[in-house]
Each structure stands twice: as structure tokens, then as C-alpha cells.
């Protein structure tokens, strides 16, 4: 859903940073690694301390690395696949830290077993969403469908979390977590269904 904004951010807002990093000889892989470390530290440290809006601001500064590294790789003409592999792998680490950190917040500061559990549901379903697409690609199917891909999950959690803390309107975060849990689960179902149809069509064509 949010992929449509990538070109705007990469071509306009983040272009100066992309060009600066290239001139300085910074590797796209280094940007990927620093971004993941920043997001992970921000989520685990700030959320576990109960500092939600501060954590969101800190995390947001590093989230954009996910747009910068790919654009850098294309601009310098990188042809190997390692960058894509590293980016996808470390995305799982960052996602785990984000929703794991929020789970710690609900365990230690805003005590709620229900919303702690929802954080874990989103974490698991988000990982399965990514795995389903990767496995489909390996088998020769297209599973890039769903109502809650990674950018949607990030924005859908970070924005409500920020305003929930700043305005003391925690129901904003509660609603967001319910919506994300449902959407992530539906997305897994969508990908399974789409691959099933493709698999049956392939089997029928071969038979």
C-alpha cells in the first residue's frame, strides 16, 4: 500500500543523503546495518523504559535507511544479490525488536496481557507474511499480495503510538494493534490462497 510513496521519498526527500553517502564511500550494506541497529536499539531501549513518543522519533530517524540503501545500490550500479538478502534478513530483526519492545512496554509499564499478546501476534504474522512470499518466490509463484505488508505495519504502529503517548489517548494504539493483528493475519491467508490457486493451475497445466 505504501510502496507507492517510495519513489517520491527516494527521488526528492532522501536524494541529498543518498548522494552524500555515495560521495563519502559509504556502503549500502553499512546503511542497512546501521538502520537496523538504530531501530532495534530505539525500540528495545525506549519502549522498555516507557518512553513511547521519544522512541518513535528515534526509530523514525533510522527507518528511512530502508529506502536509502536500495536507492544507493541502484545508483552505484551494484549487481550482486547480497544487499537484497541482507536487507530482507535484517528487516526481520528490526520488526522483532519493534513489536518485542512494544510488548515489553505492555508488560512493564502499561500492563496489559491482551495488548502484549496482540504485539506478539503481529510479530509472528509479520514474519510469516515475509516467509510466505520468500518461499513462494523459491517455488516460482507470485505472493506479493496483502493488506498489511511491512511498510503498512510500521506506519500503522509508529504513528498511533506517538500520538497515543503525546495526547494520552491510548485507545489510538489499542485500535491500531487490533487492526494490525487482523490485517497481518488476513495477509497470511491471502498469500496462502493466492499460491494455492497458482499451484493448482500449474498442476492442471502439467497434467
Phi, psi and omega in degrees: 000314183271357181298336182297338182272353184300315184298320179297311182296316183289325185273338185239296189288320185259357182305317180300321179291319179300312181293322179295313180298322179294317180296326180279355179079021179286135179282141174304326179295325178294321177297317178300313182294314180296319179299316179295316179297320179295312179298315183295314178298313182301316182292310184293315184287304186291313182295321181292339177272354182087010181263082189284306184294326176295319178296320180299316179297317179297314181297317183302324179298332182260340180300326183294346176300335180293337176267329184288315187297316180295318179295322177297315181299319179292322184291326180272000177076031180291134186246345181281164184264001185296322181300317179295320178297313181297316182299313181295320181294314182288337173301323180294323177296313181296318179298318179299319179293320181299303184281336172292318177296320178292325175297321177297323177300315180287339178278325190251333188238315182244064197306119178199112178293327181298309184282335169299316180295320179297322176301318180290324176299314180296319179300311182293312182294328176295319178295319179293323177303312180292319180296319181300318179293316180298316180294321177298318178300317180299323182274357177090021179250164179249114182239027180276071177224166175134155182265357182216074174278178189304312180301324179294321180293321181295308181295320181294341176261314188292315182295309177297324180298319179299308184287331177299319181284313183297317184264358183056042178242076188291343177297335177299317179288323179299313180298318181298318181293319176299315181297317181292321179297316179293314183296319180295321179293318177298320180299318176300314179299319179299317183291322177296317182295315181297316180293323178300314180298317179295321180295318178294321177296320179295316181297320180294321180293325180283334182279000000 
